[in-house]
Amino acid sequence: MNIRFEPLSKERLSEALALIEVTFPEYLQHITEVYKVSLENDKTSKYWNSRRILEYWMAIDSSSNKVVALTGFYQLTEHLINEIWLGWYCVDPSARSKGIGRQTLQWTVDQARKKRYEFFRLWTTTDPAEAIAQKLYDSVGLDVYKKKFNEKSGDMILYRELKL
């Protein structure tokens, strides 16, 4: 599958959110708000009190023009200026096991390098549904640097990083 990357846009927001509903249904309301804020020029929203960066992209199948993956950056005000975090990265279930996840993740890492960040970071969990993602993160050198128990889910939160 040949894919291209485009910034998240108001015109394709509903397509992106349809993918979020499939991959992160429990976070749909939150991600909807975050995506909408990221598309606004007005930086007065409450989200900007704790965030410096909200930037998202869509991976689009060049032949069908369908959104097959989402990726992005975020940076909280508590984060260091030289680190960027992977935001709401996911792949459409019908596009999995075709290299789309790896290609999307690598493209995102490359964008972080171009912007001269020193660290590319993400958090994930030990939820069995994320086992394949863990293998991908390991294979691209995203090492676990911190673990924290999530009392709500019973899983461990894994903090991963790649020195760029």
C-alpha positions as CSV (number, residue, x, y, z in Angstrom):
1,M,0.0,0.0,0.0
2,N,1.4,3.4,-1.0
3,I,0.6,6.1,1.5
4,R,1.0,9.9,1.7
5,F,0.9,12.1,4.8
6,E,-1.3,15.1,5.1
7,P,-1.9,17.4,8.1
8,L,-5.1,16.8,10.0
9,S,-7.7,19.1,8.5
10,K,-11.2,20.3,9.3
11,E,-12.3,18.8,5.9
12,R,-11.2,15.3,6.9
13,L,-11.7,15.5,10.7
14,S,-14.8,13.2,10.6
15,E,-12.7,10.5,8.8
16,A,-10.0,10.8,11.4
17,L,-12.5,10.6,14.3
18,A,-14.1,7.5,12.7
19,L,-10.7,5.8,12.9
20,I,-10.3,7.0,16.5
21,E,-13.7,5.6,17.4
22,V,-12.5,2.1,16.2
23,T,-9.0,2.2,17.8
24,F,-9.5,4.3,20.9
25,P,-13.3,4.3,21.6
26,E,-12.8,5.1,25.3
27,Y,-10.9,8.3,24.4
28,L,-13.1,9.5,21.5
29,Q,-14.6,12.5,23.4
30,H,-11.2,13.6,24.6
31,I,-9.4,13.2,21.3
32,T,-12.2,15.0,19.4
33,E,-11.6,18.0,21.6
34,V,-7.9,17.8,21.3
35,Y,-8.1,17.5,17.5
36,K,-10.5,20.4,17.2
37,V,-8.2,22.6,19.4
38,S,-5.2,21.6,17.3
39,L,-7.0,22.9,14.2
40,E,-7.9,26.3,15.6
41,N,-5.7,29.4,15.3
42,D,-7.0,30.6,18.6
43,K,-4.5,29.6,21.4
44,T,-6.8,30.7,24.3
45,S,-8.4,27.4,24.8
46,K,-7.8,25.7,28.2
47,Y,-5.7,23.1,26.4
48,W,-3.1,25.7,25.7
49,N,-2.6,26.4,29.4
50,S,-0.8,23.0,29.7
51,R,0.4,22.4,26.1
52,R,2.9,24.0,23.8
53,I,2.4,21.7,20.7
54,L,-0.6,19.8,19.3
55,E,0.1,18.7,15.7
56,Y,-1.5,15.8,13.9
57,W,-1.3,14.0,10.5
58,M,-3.2,11.5,8.5
59,A,-1.7,8.6,6.6
60,I,-3.8,8.3,3.5
61,D,-3.9,5.3,1.1
62,S,-2.9,6.9,-2.3
63,S,-5.1,4.6,-4.3
64,S,-8.3,4.7,-2.2
65,N,-7.8,8.1,-0.6
66,K,-8.8,6.5,2.7
67,V,-7.3,7.5,6.0
68,V,-5.4,4.4,7.2
69,A,-3.4,5.7,10.1
70,L,-3.1,8.7,12.4
71,T,-0.1,10.2,14.1
72,G,1.0,13.4,15.8
73,F,3.1,15.4,18.2
74,Y,2.3,16.9,21.5
75,Q,4.3,18.7,24.1
76,L,3.0,19.6,27.5
77,T,4.4,22.7,29.3
78,E,5.9,20.3,31.9
79,H,8.0,18.6,29.1
80,L,11.4,19.7,28.2
81,I,11.7,21.9,25.0
82,N,14.0,19.3,23.4
83,E,11.5,16.4,23.7
84,I,8.4,15.7,21.6
85,W,5.7,13.1,22.3
86,L,3.9,10.8,19.9
87,G,0.2,11.7,20.0
88,W,-2.7,9.4,19.3
89,Y,-0.9,7.1,16.9
90,C,-3.1,4.4,15.4
91,V,-3.6,2.2,12.3
92,D,-6.9,1.2,10.8
93,P,-7.4,-2.5,11.7
94,S,-8.0,-3.3,8.0
95,A,-4.5,-1.8,7.2
96,R,-2.6,-3.7,9.9
97,S,0.2,-6.2,9.1
98,K,1.0,-4.3,5.9
99,G,3.8,-2.2,7.2
100,I,1.6,0.9,7.5
101,G,2.3,1.2,11.3
102,R,6.0,1.0,10.8
103,Q,6.0,3.5,7.9
104,T,3.8,5.9,9.8
105,L,5.9,5.7,13.0
106,Q,9.1,6.1,11.0
107,W,7.7,9.1,9.2
108,T,6.8,10.6,12.5
109,V,10.3,10.0,14.0
110,D,11.7,11.6,10.8
111,Q,9.6,14.7,11.3
112,A,10.9,15.0,14.9
113,R,14.4,14.8,13.6
114,K,13.8,17.5,11.0
115,K,12.4,19.7,13.8
116,R,15.7,19.0,15.7
117,Y,14.2,17.5,18.8
118,E,16.6,15.4,20.9
119,F,14.1,12.9,22.3
120,F,11.1,11.2,20.7
121,R,8.9,9.9,23.5
122,L,5.6,8.0,24.0
123,W,3.6,6.3,26.6
124,T,1.8,3.0,26.2
125,T,0.6,0.2,28.4
126,T,1.1,-3.5,28.9
127,D,-2.5,-4.2,27.9
128,P,-2.4,-7.4,25.7
129,A,-4.2,-5.5,22.9
130,E,-1.0,-3.4,22.6
131,A,1.4,-6.4,22.4
132,I,2.1,-6.0,18.6
133,A,2.7,-2.2,19.1
134,Q,5.3,-3.1,21.8
135,K,7.2,-5.2,19.3
136,L,7.2,-2.4,16.8
137,Y,8.4,0.1,19.4
138,D,11.2,-2.3,20.4
139,S,12.2,-2.8,16.8
140,V,12.7,0.9,16.1
141,G,14.7,1.5,19.2
142,L,12.0,3.1,21.5
143,D,13.4,1.9,24.8
144,V,11.4,1.8,28.1
145,Y,12.9,4.3,30.4
146,K,10.2,4.4,33.1
147,K,7.2,2.2,34.3
148,K,4.3,3.2,36.4
149,F,1.4,1.1,37.7
150,N,-2.1,2.2,36.4
151,E,-4.5,1.5,39.3
152,K,-7.5,2.1,37.0
153,S,-6.7,-0.6,34.5
154,G,-4.2,-2.8,36.4
155,D,-1.7,-2.5,33.6
156,M,1.7,-0.9,33.6
157,I,2.2,2.4,31.8
158,L,5.4,2.2,29.8
159,Y,7.3,5.4,29.0
160,R,9.5,4.9,25.9
161,E,12.0,7.1,24.2
162,L,14.3,7.3,21.3
163,K,17.3,9.6,21.3
164,L,17.3,11.4,18.0
